[in-house]
Amino acid sequence: MVIGGGIGGLAAAIALRDAPVETVVLERASDLAKLELGAGITLWPNAVRVLDRLGVGQELRERGRVFDRMEQRTARGRLLSRWPLDRMATRLGAPALGVSRPVLHAALARVAAEHVQTSSECVRFEQDDAGVTAVLADGRSERGDLLVGADGLHSAIRAALLGSAPPRPSGLGMWRANVSLKESDIPATSFMLYWGRAAKFVYFHSGPELLSWEAIVARADGEQVPAGGRVPAVLERFAGWPEEVLRIVAATPEQAIAYTEVVDRLPSERWGEGRVTLLGDAAHPMTYAVGQGAAQALEDGVVLAQVLRRDGASSAALRSYEQRRMERTAHFQSMAWRLARLGLANSPVSCTARDAFTMFTSRIGLRMQQKDMSVEI
């Protein structure tokens, strides 16, 4: 039983199709199409290779946008670094690409549909030597050999296993949206990132006529979303930034913009107990900064299927899965936290130091990225 029909839960169900187990995904939403709204998502080569194995990689290449480079610039437009992502793609056998999150989720949902049971919210579980019972909100229950909590950042399964401590605030907030813009309006085949004082702006094409953007800003604990409209709030915060940044925000419908706090959790020393384990954000939530949240959930699903094919539906298989995944995901959690916190730099001195660090470590960062992406799962 997989609890949660998000990206990680659906990927696990697809990966488990040829394993000697019967899989059901228990999802609380009444319709999977309503589950993943969100904006754009960056898929690095390791994620795309997994999606190829799951049978949806080509579809996402066609419906998304393959990147040929990544650039980092200052808020005044000065180039800090440029990564040749087309060369990385050739070396690693898969590209980096941008795609709308609903498009990614819909592709996985279509393939996994036969395994999904909607309107099935798991509120608690009970396990014994013979199996696990998932107790649902409507009074029903489901019984299985194993239970995998893939129910996101605020996972009920995680809370039962590890306690209900809240996520860790980063001191950052993020505005994000998808907007219909042709590449002739904002010409780019790249992932663009601008650094400023206590702020960062990212944009990338996520479809033939779709652009995704994120505006990340430092925020005080308890600070409220600015009143007076989302578009004016973002435009005011990024006044004086490059013209294309302001043009992108101004072209975005008010209702398309969402605001969230940026949070994560510290890497956990354990993910499961007995016949229960965790997957995706329930196990290892991380900030947006390295673009690996969805990728690591996808990898989780593949590794889980591998150990179940080898060891059968046993608690030993779950411990093997955890052992294989915990070090890699903790690496990305820690890196994502450090890189996100660079966005808090506010004084001229700290911003200059951050920009210099970005410029002079660019080649090292590219080599590290290629090494991390080249790991075969």
Secondary structure by P-SEA (a helix, b strand, c coil): ccccccaaaaaaaaaaccccbbbbbbbccccccccccccbbbbcaaaaaaaaaaccaaaaaaabbbbcbbbbbccccccccccaaaaaaaaacbbbbcccaaaaaaaaaaaaccccccccccccccccccbbbbbccccbbbbccccccccccccaaaaacccccccccccbbbbbbcccccccccccccbbbbbcccbbbbbbbccccbbbbbbbbbbccccccccccaaaaaaaaaccccaaaaaaaaacccccbbbbbbbcccccccccccccccccccccccccccccaaaaaaaaaaaaaaaaaaccccaaaaaaaaaacaaaaaaaaaaaaaaaaccccccaaaaaaaaaaaaaaaaaaaaaaaaaaaccc
